[in-house]
């Protein structure tokens, strides 16, 4: 297993920069999710690590060795494709054994290792079947088998669950994480699905327009989004933004949104007057009759264990996740109380989070 | 049977439509089979039967055409024929009944062999080169790829006769006239454009992920091509090979112009079979019938691939 270092990686397709200046490290045994919408450069980044695409500039190091311009076949990595790319003219056994064949592993040894791998993935019973008749989940497992049979330095996965139906995806998310816990393989996993990333990854890199917006643990990404983009991309429903115009003083502990003063984590930077946004997660909004921040109920979505209530305020729509048992009348005026320790502030011009005591925790662990 | 009870599908043609389609197909098959049947029947007729009018549908079959095809004969006096021993074979017997004796084998077999060597040789070369070129065009960013592809196709745009004279002069200069190599190169050049275009379509349909997976699995691009792309392109390769073979096998214009002796193929040879007092139609028909066999066998062997091939991958998934 190995550590992957990516330094100032950049990929240009004609005039279009698919990946700009990416730098990150995946520790040995770590599971990194590259998360972002389609076209954000996550797959290109992965393909460059794999050697299927050559970077315009920058470096890729595998275990300290510069492999930027090495052939894919010389990198000792495994890649799981979105559509699995199982060789249709071979059966399951030959598919899984194919990477070993290229290394000149003796036949008996191939057989043994293919069977071990099949046992690990619980696909021993389909080893002699043709891959064309397999169900989605089994194809997925065969693709994984082909990846792990070789014990490569790392695994790269390109939206491997993208084509599975929702129910089965859940099962596979669990299986993949289980597998990772057992074999501790350094993994880079590309997805556009935040749930997959949150559920599986040790670290998440959120990408947008070829740029890594934030790199951190799922908790950091969720609780301390570095930019409005990340705050909006992660969470469902995403973070609410209350937009207002104001300046900020270093050390301030409250902001005035409209007419209402709201306590926030201590601000660690000053800002000239300008447009700001107060970010609050739906679960950090409570209904309180006496609260000064007020709005009219716009609608609610019932989700079983809880409900999402949309409230129209002067600063914009706020969605609150509250207990399912309370009923709301459309148009009813309610008071909203925000969990002041969990609030984020963003500079709307740059989209970046304003440093505060909440964010300082992140840096000091 | 009432139509009201049977579920009517929009996609599935109705029974009547199917019946009409069936009748049309059968009629068309009959029409296209008539010349073949004619040739086949003629090959078993005696020379007088072959030119009788109206044509005889019922006749006494004879192997005379086949005997005449494979032999050269000389006319002898009845006394001389009487003096010979008993006939060695059926052909001997037939020949003697016409007051002739077999002088030796004809040139049909050597010409037929030439056809085999030239057609299969050029087909192999055209498909081999075409597969490599098509893979290149399909997978790599080739500068001016579209122009090159058009240029390759343009070699097919004029009739062979338009380039026949320059090629004739060129071949004479190069010493390629009337050589099997010359004919193989010529047919390869003509067929390679067809092969590139057909195969590019097939290879375009094979997802790149397969090769990428193979390269990540530790194979070089060439190995990936051989072990992953080729097995999946067999359908296309088979279809392309049939088209190339049919062209090279049937080609007449170049063959008649560039070959006359040792490298002559069967198509220009067959019409030169002349019997006594005019064309020996049964022999010509026999030569044609035998000439059809290799293509028939090849097509039957590859008919599954051909069916899938000419629908251009539409049935593949």
Interface residues (C-beta under 8 A of the other chain):
Chain A: X50 X51 X52 X71 X72 X73 X75 X77 X78 X79 X81 X83 X85 X87 X88 X89 X98 X99 X102 X103 X146 X150
Chain B: X207 X209 X210 X212 X213 X214 X215 X216 X217 X218 X219 X220 X223 X228 X231 X232
